[in-house]
Amino acid sequence: MRVRVRPNPSPHLNPLPFSKERGGSNGADSKNLMRVKALWASVGLSILFLIVYSGCNWITARRANVGTIYFEWERRIPFVPFFILPYMSIDLFFLAAPFLCRTERELSILAKRIAAAIIVAGICFLLFPLRFAFPRPHADGWLGAIFDWFRGMDAPYNLLPSLHAALMLILAEVYLRYTRGFVRIAIIIWFVLIALSPVITYQHHLVDIAGGFVLVAFCSLTFREPDLSSPRAEEPSNNRPLPL
């Protein structure tokens, strides 16, 4: 009589990497890691913006004979105090945008585009300093109080290219990618108001806005989204569980 003894599995073998328990743990860890990286991106980009924008304003304010570029008919553009709210709301969209990114690749591209826009715009502000051409009207009531507070921090410099217009387009692409239905419609409407606000609140001239469009085109072409049709782009990232 023969007795077959099956070898016991080695106690040193690791559990299968595709078990539900391990997969769930890795998924939670990956999400937490993305939140931390998004937080660092949001804080870091905010600090970069404050340093570059405020520094350029401070330097230009101490220069003599700062020029202007505008069309004379721009004086007939109406001044609408309400639009200071959409204008200032871009700061909230700026802070929250990194948290919408679902992969490290998306977060990296967004951060690089924003950082490039800020740095390139800062260089242009110093090389080609400009100021707003004509006096800004005074607003009454609570909107006037907001204007007074805002203008106390933001000098009438840092015009060309419009960093506001560039950031608006970069952020709009992110929010439109991850919204649907009513929220998407509301986002589109609000971003249209943000796009109009620099001119209607007398913060920028039209040539500045055009410069902002050129700047965002440069940033988007320099840091492109991956080609999803390529085999390499379809490979799963290290942060995603492999499909079974």
C-alpha positions as CSV (number, residue, x, y, z in Angstrom):
1,M,0.0,0.0,0.0
2,R,1.3,3.3,-1.0
3,V,0.6,6.5,0.9
4,R,0.9,9.8,-0.8
5,V,1.6,12.8,1.3
6,R,0.8,16.1,-0.1
7,P,3.4,18.8,0.7
8,N,2.1,21.5,3.0
9,P,2.1,25.0,1.4
10,S,4.9,27.1,2.6
11,P,4.0,29.3,5.5
12,H,6.2,32.0,4.0
13,L,4.0,32.4,0.9
14,N,2.2,35.8,0.7
15,P,-1.6,35.9,0.2
16,L,-2.8,36.4,-3.4
17,P,-2.5,40.0,-4.4
18,F,-6.0,39.8,-5.9
19,S,-7.9,38.9,-2.8
20,K,-10.8,41.2,-2.0
21,E,-9.4,42.2,1.4
22,R,-6.1,43.2,0.0
23,G,-7.6,44.9,-3.0
24,G,-9.9,47.0,-0.9
25,S,-7.1,48.1,1.4
26,N,-4.9,49.1,-1.6
27,G,-7.8,51.0,-3.1
28,A,-8.4,53.0,0.1
29,D,-4.6,53.7,0.5
30,S,-4.4,54.9,-3.1
31,K,-7.3,57.3,-2.6
32,N,-5.8,58.7,0.6
33,L,-2.5,59.1,-1.2
34,M,-4.1,61.0,-4.0
35,R,-5.9,63.3,-1.5
36,V,-2.6,64.1,0.1
37,K,-0.9,64.8,-3.2
38,A,-3.9,66.9,-4.3
39,L,-3.6,68.9,-1.0
40,W,0.1,69.5,-1.6
41,A,-0.5,70.6,-5.2
42,S,-3.3,73.0,-4.1
43,V,-1.2,74.6,-1.3
44,G,2.0,74.7,-3.4
45,L,0.3,76.3,-6.4
46,S,-1.4,78.8,-4.2
47,I,1.9,79.8,-2.6
48,L,3.6,80.1,-6.0
49,F,0.7,82.3,-7.3
50,L,0.9,84.6,-4.2
51,I,4.7,85.0,-4.5
52,V,4.8,85.6,-8.2
53,Y,1.7,87.8,-8.6
54,S,2.3,89.9,-5.5
55,G,6.0,90.2,-6.2
56,C,5.4,91.4,-9.7
57,N,2.8,93.9,-8.5
58,W,5.2,95.2,-5.9
59,I,8.1,95.7,-8.4
60,T,5.9,97.3,-11.1
61,A,4.3,99.7,-8.6
62,R,7.8,101.1,-8.0
63,R,8.6,101.7,-11.7
64,A,8.1,105.0,-13.5
65,N,6.3,105.5,-16.8
66,V,4.4,102.2,-16.9
67,G,2.6,102.0,-20.2
68,T,-0.9,101.0,-21.4
69,I,-2.3,99.1,-24.3
70,Y,-6.0,99.3,-25.0
71,F,-8.6,100.3,-27.6
72,E,-10.3,103.7,-27.1
73,W,-13.8,102.2,-27.5
74,E,-13.2,100.0,-24.4
75,R,-14.1,103.1,-22.4
76,R,-17.7,102.4,-23.5
77,I,-17.8,98.9,-22.0
78,P,-20.2,99.0,-19.1
79,F,-18.9,98.6,-15.5
80,V,-21.0,95.9,-13.7
81,P,-20.1,95.6,-10.0
82,F,-21.9,92.3,-9.6
83,F,-19.2,90.6,-11.7
84,I,-16.7,91.0,-8.9
85,L,-18.2,87.9,-7.4
86,P,-17.5,85.6,-10.4
87,Y,-14.1,87.2,-10.7
88,M,-13.1,86.4,-7.2
89,S,-14.7,82.9,-7.2
90,I,-12.0,81.6,-9.4
91,D,-9.9,81.3,-6.3
92,L,-12.2,78.6,-4.9
93,F,-12.1,76.7,-8.2
94,F,-8.3,77.0,-8.2
95,L,-8.0,75.5,-4.7
96,A,-10.4,72.6,-5.4
97,A,-9.3,71.6,-8.9
98,P,-6.5,69.2,-7.8
99,F,-8.9,67.2,-5.8
100,L,-10.9,66.3,-8.9
101,C,-8.0,64.6,-10.5
102,R,-8.4,60.8,-10.4
103,T,-4.8,59.8,-11.4
104,E,-1.3,61.0,-10.6
105,R,-0.9,61.7,-14.3
106,E,-3.9,64.0,-14.4
107,L,-2.7,65.8,-11.3
108,S,0.8,66.2,-12.6
109,I,-0.4,67.7,-15.9
110,L,-2.8,70.1,-14.2
111,A,-0.1,71.2,-11.7
112,K,2.5,71.7,-14.5
113,R,0.1,73.7,-16.6
114,I,-0.9,76.0,-13.8
115,A,2.7,76.5,-12.6
116,A,3.9,77.2,-16.1
117,A,1.1,79.7,-16.6
118,I,2.0,81.5,-13.4
119,I,5.8,81.6,-14.1
120,V,5.5,82.6,-17.8
121,A,3.0,85.3,-16.9
122,G,5.2,86.6,-14.1
123,I,8.1,86.9,-16.6
124,C,5.9,88.8,-19.0
125,F,4.7,91.1,-16.2
126,L,8.3,92.1,-15.4
127,L,9.5,92.4,-19.0
128,F,6.4,94.2,-20.3
129,P,4.9,96.1,-17.4
130,L,1.5,97.6,-18.0
131,R,-1.2,99.3,-16.0
132,F,-5.0,99.7,-16.4
133,A,-5.5,102.7,-18.7
134,F,-8.4,104.6,-17.2
135,P,-9.9,105.2,-13.7
136,R,-12.0,102.4,-12.2
137,P,-15.5,103.5,-11.1
138,H,-16.5,103.4,-7.5
139,A,-19.2,100.8,-6.5
140,D,-21.8,101.5,-3.8
141,G,-23.2,99.2,-1.1
142,W,-21.8,95.9,-0.1
143,L,-20.4,95.3,-3.5
144,G,-18.5,98.5,-3.1
145,A,-17.1,97.3,0.1
146,I,-15.9,94.1,-1.6
147,F,-14.3,96.2,-4.4
148,D,-12.5,98.5,-1.9
149,W,-11.1,95.4,-0.1
150,F,-10.1,93.7,-3.3
151,R,-8.5,96.8,-4.8
152,G,-6.6,97.3,-1.6
153,M,-4.7,94.1,-2.4
154,D,-4.7,94.0,-6.2
155,A,-2.8,96.9,-7.8
156,P,-3.8,97.8,-11.4
157,Y,-0.8,96.0,-12.9
158,N,0.0,92.4,-14.0
159,L,-2.1,92.8,-17.1
160,L,-0.6,91.2,-20.2
161,P,-1.1,88.2,-20.4
162,S,-4.2,87.9,-18.3
163,L,-3.4,85.2,-15.8
164,H,-7.1,85.2,-14.8
165,A,-8.1,84.2,-18.4
166,A,-5.4,81.6,-18.6
167,L,-6.3,79.9,-15.3
168,M,-10.0,80.1,-16.1
169,L,-9.5,78.0,-19.3
170,I,-7.2,75.5,-17.5
171,L,-9.6,75.0,-14.7
172,A,-12.7,74.9,-16.9
173,E,-11.3,71.9,-18.7
174,V,-10.9,70.0,-15.5
175,Y,-14.4,70.8,-14.1
176,L,-16.2,70.1,-17.4
177,R,-14.4,66.7,-17.6
178,Y,-15.9,65.5,-14.2
179,T,-19.3,67.1,-14.1
180,R,-22.6,65.9,-15.7
181,G,-26.2,67.1,-16.0
182,F,-27.4,70.1,-14.1
183,V,-24.1,70.6,-12.3
184,R,-22.3,70.7,-15.7
185,I,-24.7,73.3,-17.0
186,A,-24.3,75.4,-13.8
187,I,-20.5,75.2,-14.2
188,I,-20.6,76.3,-17.8
189,I,-22.8,79.3,-17.0
190,W,-20.6,80.3,-14.0
191,F,-17.4,80.0,-16.0
192,V,-18.9,82.2,-18.7
193,L,-19.4,84.8,-16.0
194,I,-15.8,84.3,-14.9
195,A,-14.6,84.8,-18.4
196,L,-16.6,88.1,-18.8
197,S,-15.7,89.5,-15.4
198,P,-12.1,90.8,-16.0
199,V,-13.4,93.2,-18.7
200,I,-16.7,94.2,-17.1
201,T,-15.1,94.9,-13.7
202,Y,-12.3,97.0,-15.3
203,Q,-9.5,94.6,-14.2
204,H,-8.2,93.9,-17.7
205,H,-8.2,95.2,-21.3
206,L,-9.2,93.0,-24.2
207,V,-5.6,92.6,-25.4
208,D,-4.7,91.1,-22.0
209,I,-7.5,88.5,-22.4
210,A,-6.1,87.6,-25.9
211,G,-2.7,87.2,-24.3
212,G,-4.1,84.9,-21.7
213,F,-5.6,82.7,-24.5
214,V,-2.1,82.5,-26.1
215,L,-0.6,81.6,-22.7
216,V,-3.0,78.7,-22.0
217,A,-2.4,77.4,-25.5
218,F,1.3,77.3,-24.8
219,C,0.8,75.5,-21.5
220,S,-1.6,73.0,-23.0
221,L,0.7,72.2,-25.9
222,T,3.8,71.9,-23.7
223,F,2.1,69.6,-21.1
224,R,-0.3,67.4,-23.1
225,E,-2.8,64.8,-22.0
226,P,-1.7,61.3,-22.8
227,D,-2.9,59.8,-26.1
228,L,-5.6,57.3,-25.0
229,S,-5.4,55.5,-28.4
230,S,-1.8,54.4,-27.8
231,P,-1.1,51.0,-26.1
232,R,1.1,52.6,-23.5
233,A,-1.7,55.0,-22.4
234,E,-4.0,52.0,-21.9
235,E,-1.7,50.2,-19.5
236,P,-3.0,50.3,-15.9
237,S,-1.2,52.5,-13.5
238,N,0.4,51.2,-10.3
239,N,-2.3,52.8,-8.2
240,R,-5.2,50.9,-9.9
241,P,-6.2,47.3,-9.1
242,L,-5.6,45.0,-12.1
243,P,-8.9,44.0,-13.8
244,L,-9.8,40.3,-13.3
